[in-house]
Amino acid sequence: AWSLASQLFGVWSSSSQMESSPVRNRLLLVCAAALFSTGGAALKAISLTPWQVASFRSAIASAVLLAALPEARRAWKWPIVPVSAAYAATLVLFVLSNRLTTAADAIFLQSTAPLYLLLLGPLLLREPIRAGDALYMLAVLGGIVLFFLGTEKPVATAPDPRHGNMLALGSGITYALMLAGFRWLTLRGHGSSTLAATALGNAIAAVAVLPMALPVARVTVSDVAVLLYLGVVQVGLAYVLLTRGIRHVPAVEATTLLMIEPAMSPFWAWLVHGERPAMWALAGGAVILGATLINTWHHARTRKP
C-alpha cells in the first residue's frame, strides 16, 4: 500500500504541466471526496479499539502528509497550534462516533460545521451574519432535530447510536473551529501554514490518545491493512488530491463536488456492512446537505467582486 501510494504521490506532484486542465482539477476533487467517504466503512472493518484506530491512523497520515507534501514541512509557526488542536479533536471524535453510530449519522452530523462557523464568524473573524444565513441556520437546526426524533436500534456496526450522534455533533463543532482557524491564519498572512497545521493536527491526535490506545493486546493482518489504507490512502492520498485540485476550482463548485463525501459514506457502509440508517437520519442529512448547498450557492451569487 505504501509503495502504491508513493507512486501515486509522484505522479500527481510531477504533473505540473496539467495544472491548467479544468477536467483534471475537478476529477481530483471528486476522487478526494470519494476516498474521504470510505472512512466510515473502513473504520468499522477493524477489530482494534476506537482509541487505537484514532491514534495509529493519524500517526500514519501525519507521516504520509509530511513525506508527500513539501508544503506540510514548511511555514511551521506557533499560530497553527490551536488550529491543529481543533483538527486533532475532529479526527478523534469522528473515529469514536463512527464506531458507535452509523456512518451516515456520523458524517451528516459533522456536516453541520457551517452552522457553527457562521456563529463563530462574528466572534473570531469579525465576519457578520447575513440576513439570509438565518434561514440556513434554522434549516440545519431542523435537520439536527430529525436525527433525534426517532430511536435507532443498536446494531453490530452501530452499538450506541445516541452517544455516537452526540460525539458526531461535537466533531461538527471542532471541525468548524478548525475551518475558522484556517480562515484566521489566512487573514493573518499565514495561509501557507494550513497544510502544516493539517500534518501537525494528525500528529497531535496520534500522541494525545496514545495512552488510551496502549497496550495493544492483539492485531491481525487485516487490521494492519485497514490501518494502512486509512492513513496512506483515505487521509494521505485524499489530501494530496484535494490540495492539487482545489486551488484551481471556484469555491462554490469545489464545495459542491466535496459533498460527494457525505452523500457516498452511507452507501459504502451499506455495501460493506449492510448498515441501514434510520429514515429520520436520512431525512435530517438531506435537509442539512441541501441547506448547505443552497446557502453556498446564494453566498457565491451575492458576494461583491
C-alpha positions as CSV (number, residue, x, y, z in Angstrom):
1,A,0.0,0.0,0.0
2,W,2.8,2.4,0.9
3,S,4.6,1.7,-2.4
4,L,1.5,2.2,-4.4
5,A,0.7,5.5,-2.6
6,S,4.3,6.7,-3.1
7,Q,4.0,6.1,-6.9
8,L,0.7,7.9,-7.0
9,F,2.1,10.9,-5.0
10,G,4.9,11.1,-7.5
11,V,2.6,11.1,-10.5
12,W,0.4,13.8,-9.1
13,S,3.2,16.0,-7.8
14,S,5.1,15.8,-11.1
15,S,2.1,16.7,-13.3
16,S,2.5,20.4,-13.2
17,Q,2.0,20.5,-17.0
18,M,-1.6,19.5,-16.3
19,E,-2.3,22.3,-13.8
20,S,-4.5,24.2,-16.1
21,S,-6.8,21.3,-17.0
22,P,-10.3,22.0,-15.7
23,V,-11.4,18.4,-16.1
24,R,-8.3,17.1,-14.2
25,N,-8.7,19.5,-11.3
26,R,-12.4,18.6,-10.9
27,L,-11.6,14.9,-11.2
28,L,-9.0,15.3,-8.4
29,L,-11.7,16.8,-6.1
30,V,-14.2,14.0,-7.0
31,C,-11.5,11.4,-6.2
32,A,-10.6,13.1,-2.9
33,A,-14.2,13.2,-1.8
34,A,-14.7,9.6,-2.8
35,L,-11.7,8.5,-0.8
36,F,-12.8,10.6,2.2
37,S,-16.3,8.9,2.0
38,T,-14.8,5.4,2.6
39,G,-13.6,6.3,6.1
40,G,-16.8,5.3,7.9
41,A,-17.0,1.8,6.3
42,A,-13.2,1.3,6.8
43,L,-13.3,2.3,10.5
44,K,-16.0,-0.3,11.1
45,A,-13.9,-3.0,9.4
46,I,-11.2,-3.2,12.0
47,S,-11.1,-5.1,15.3
48,L,-8.8,-2.6,17.2
49,T,-10.4,-0.3,19.8
50,P,-11.5,3.2,18.7
51,W,-8.6,4.8,20.6
52,Q,-6.1,2.6,18.8
53,V,-7.6,3.3,15.4
54,A,-7.6,7.1,16.1
55,S,-4.0,7.1,17.2
56,F,-2.4,4.8,14.7
57,R,-4.5,6.1,11.7
58,S,-3.4,9.7,12.5
59,A,0.3,8.7,13.0
60,I,0.4,7.1,9.6
61,A,-1.5,10.0,8.0
62,S,0.9,12.6,9.5
63,A,3.9,10.7,8.2
64,V,2.4,10.5,4.7
65,L,1.5,14.2,4.6
66,L,5.0,15.2,5.7
67,A,6.6,12.9,3.2
68,A,4.4,13.7,0.3
69,L,3.7,17.4,0.6
70,P,6.6,19.8,0.8
71,E,4.1,22.5,1.9
72,A,3.3,20.4,5.0
73,R,7.0,20.7,6.1
74,R,7.2,24.4,5.8
75,A,5.7,27.5,7.4
76,W,5.6,26.0,10.9
77,K,4.5,28.8,13.2
78,W,3.0,29.0,16.7
79,P,-0.4,30.3,15.4
80,I,-1.0,26.9,13.8
81,V,-1.0,25.0,17.1
82,P,-4.6,25.9,18.3
83,V,-5.9,25.2,14.7
84,S,-4.1,21.9,14.7
85,A,-5.6,21.0,18.1
86,A,-9.1,21.6,16.8
87,Y,-8.4,19.4,13.8
88,A,-6.9,16.7,16.1
89,A,-10.1,16.8,18.2
90,T,-12.2,16.4,14.9
91,L,-10.2,13.4,13.9
92,V,-10.6,11.6,17.2
93,L,-14.3,12.4,17.6
94,F,-15.0,11.3,14.1
95,V,-13.4,7.9,14.7
96,L,-15.2,7.5,18.1
97,S,-18.6,8.5,16.6
98,N,-18.3,6.1,13.7
99,R,-17.7,3.2,16.0
100,L,-20.8,4.0,18.0
101,T,-23.4,5.2,15.4
102,T,-24.0,4.7,11.7
103,A,-21.6,6.1,9.1
104,A,-24.5,8.2,7.8
105,D,-25.2,9.8,11.1
106,A,-21.6,10.5,11.8
107,I,-20.9,12.3,8.5
108,F,-24.2,14.1,8.3
109,L,-23.9,15.5,11.8
110,Q,-20.3,16.5,11.2
111,S,-21.6,18.3,8.2
112,T,-23.3,20.8,10.5
113,A,-20.0,22.6,10.8
114,P,-21.0,25.5,8.6
115,L,-23.8,26.4,11.1
116,Y,-21.3,26.8,13.9
117,L,-18.9,28.5,11.6
118,L,-21.5,31.2,10.9
119,L,-21.9,31.6,14.7
120,L,-18.2,31.8,15.3
121,G,-17.6,34.3,12.4
122,P,-18.6,37.5,14.4
123,L,-16.6,36.4,17.4
124,L,-13.3,35.1,15.9
125,L,-13.2,36.6,12.4
126,R,-15.3,39.7,12.8
127,E,-17.5,38.5,9.9
128,P,-21.1,39.4,10.4
129,I,-24.0,37.0,9.9
130,R,-26.1,37.9,6.9
131,A,-29.9,38.1,6.9
132,G,-30.1,35.1,4.5
133,D,-28.0,33.0,6.9
134,A,-30.9,32.9,9.4
135,L,-32.9,30.6,7.1
136,Y,-29.9,28.3,6.6
137,M,-29.3,28.1,10.4
138,L,-33.0,27.2,11.0
139,A,-32.9,24.6,8.3
140,V,-29.7,23.0,9.8
141,L,-31.2,23.0,13.3
142,G,-34.3,21.4,11.9
143,G,-32.1,18.7,10.3
144,I,-30.4,18.1,13.6
145,V,-33.7,17.7,15.4
146,L,-34.7,15.0,12.9
147,F,-31.8,12.9,13.9
148,F,-33.1,12.7,17.5
149,L,-36.8,12.3,16.8
150,G,-36.6,8.6,16.0
151,T,-34.8,5.9,18.0
152,E,-32.3,3.9,16.1
153,K,-31.9,0.3,17.1
154,P,-28.4,-0.7,18.1
155,V,-26.7,-3.0,15.6
156,A,-23.3,-4.6,15.4
157,T,-21.8,-1.7,13.4
158,A,-23.6,1.0,15.5
159,P,-23.9,-0.3,19.1
160,D,-24.8,3.0,20.7
161,P,-26.3,5.4,18.2
162,R,-27.4,8.1,20.7
163,H,-24.0,8.6,22.2
164,G,-22.4,8.3,18.8
165,N,-24.6,11.0,17.5
166,M,-23.6,13.3,20.3
167,L,-19.9,12.7,19.6
168,A,-20.6,13.4,15.9
169,L,-22.2,16.7,16.8
170,G,-19.1,17.5,18.8
171,S,-17.0,16.7,15.7
172,G,-19.0,19.2,13.8
173,I,-18.2,21.9,16.3
174,T,-14.5,21.2,16.4
175,Y,-14.5,21.0,12.6
176,A,-16.0,24.5,12.5
177,L,-13.3,25.7,14.9
178,M,-10.7,24.2,12.5
179,L,-12.2,25.9,9.5
180,A,-12.4,29.2,11.4
181,G,-8.8,28.7,12.3
182,F,-7.8,28.2,8.7
183,R,-9.6,31.4,7.8
184,W,-7.9,33.2,10.7
185,L,-4.5,32.0,9.6
186,T,-5.2,33.3,6.1
187,L,-6.3,36.7,7.4
188,R,-3.1,37.0,9.5
189,G,-1.0,36.2,6.4
190,H,-0.2,32.6,7.4
191,G,-2.3,31.0,4.7
192,S,0.7,28.9,3.6
193,S,0.6,27.2,7.0
194,T,-2.7,25.3,6.6
195,L,-1.1,22.1,5.3
196,A,1.5,22.3,8.1
197,A,-1.5,22.6,10.5
198,T,-3.1,19.5,9.0
199,A,0.1,17.4,9.4
200,L,0.5,18.7,13.0
201,G,-3.1,18.0,13.8
202,N,-2.7,14.4,12.8
203,A,0.4,14.2,15.0
204,I,-1.3,15.7,18.0
205,A,-4.2,13.3,17.6
206,A,-1.9,10.3,17.4
207,V,0.1,11.4,20.6
208,A,-2.9,12.6,22.6
209,V,-4.9,9.4,22.5
210,L,-1.9,7.0,22.6
211,P,-2.1,6.4,26.4
212,M,-5.7,5.1,25.8
213,A,-4.5,3.1,22.8
214,L,-1.9,1.1,24.7
215,P,-1.3,-1.7,25.3
216,V,-2.3,-3.5,22.0
217,A,-3.4,-6.9,23.0
218,R,-4.0,-8.3,19.6
219,V,-3.6,-7.1,16.0
220,T,-4.4,-9.0,12.8
221,V,-3.1,-8.8,9.3
222,S,-6.5,-7.4,8.3
223,D,-6.2,-4.7,11.0
224,V,-2.8,-3.6,9.6
225,A,-4.1,-3.5,6.1
226,V,-7.1,-1.4,7.0
227,L,-4.9,1.0,9.1
228,L,-2.5,1.4,6.2
229,Y,-5.5,2.1,3.9
230,L,-6.9,4.7,6.3
231,G,-3.6,6.5,6.9
232,V,-2.0,6.3,3.5
233,V,-5.0,6.4,1.1
234,Q,-8.1,7.6,2.9
235,V,-6.4,10.5,4.5
236,G,-2.9,10.9,3.0
237,L,-3.6,10.4,-0.7
238,A,-7.0,12.1,-0.4
239,Y,-5.4,15.3,0.9
240,V,-2.8,15.2,-1.9
241,L,-5.6,15.1,-4.5
242,L,-7.5,17.8,-2.6
243,T,-4.6,20.2,-2.4
244,R,-3.7,19.7,-6.1
245,G,-7.2,20.3,-7.3
246,I,-8.9,22.8,-5.0
247,R,-6.5,25.7,-5.8
248,H,-7.8,25.8,-9.4
249,V,-11.6,25.3,-8.8
250,P,-14.0,28.1,-7.7
251,A,-15.0,27.7,-4.1
252,V,-18.7,27.1,-4.7
253,E,-18.0,24.4,-7.2
254,A,-15.4,22.8,-5.0
255,T,-17.9,22.8,-2.1
256,T,-20.4,21.1,-4.3
257,L,-18.0,18.4,-5.5
258,L,-16.8,17.7,-2.0
259,M,-20.4,17.0,-1.0
260,I,-19.8,13.6,-2.6
261,E,-18.2,12.6,0.7
262,P,-21.4,12.7,2.9
263,A,-23.5,11.5,0.0
264,M,-21.4,8.3,-0.6
265,S,-20.4,7.5,3.0
266,P,-23.8,5.7,3.8
267,F,-23.5,3.8,0.6
268,W,-20.1,2.3,1.4
269,A,-21.3,1.4,4.9
270,W,-24.3,-0.4,3.4
271,L,-22.3,-2.1,0.7
272,V,-19.6,-3.4,3.1
273,H,-21.5,-4.0,6.3
274,G,-25.2,-3.9,5.3
275,E,-25.7,-0.9,7.6
276,R,-29.0,0.9,7.1
277,P,-29.5,4.3,8.7
278,A,-33.0,5.2,10.0
279,M,-35.3,7.2,7.8
280,W,-35.3,10.1,10.2
281,A,-31.5,10.3,9.9
282,L,-31.6,10.2,6.1
283,A,-34.2,13.0,6.2
284,G,-32.1,15.1,8.5
285,G,-29.0,14.5,6.4
286,A,-30.8,15.5,3.3
287,V,-32.0,18.7,4.9
288,I,-28.5,19.6,6.2
289,L,-26.7,18.9,2.9
290,G,-29.4,20.6,0.8
291,A,-29.4,23.7,3.0
292,T,-25.6,23.9,2.9
293,L,-25.6,23.7,-0.9
294,I,-28.2,26.3,-1.3
295,N,-26.6,28.7,1.2
296,T,-23.2,28.2,-0.5
297,W,-24.7,29.0,-3.9
298,H,-26.5,32.0,-2.5
299,H,-23.3,33.4,-1.0
300,A,-21.5,32.9,-4.3
301,R,-24.2,34.9,-6.2
302,T,-24.4,37.8,-3.7
303,R,-20.6,38.1,-3.0
304,K,-19.3,41.5,-4.0
305,P,-16.5,41.5,-6.6
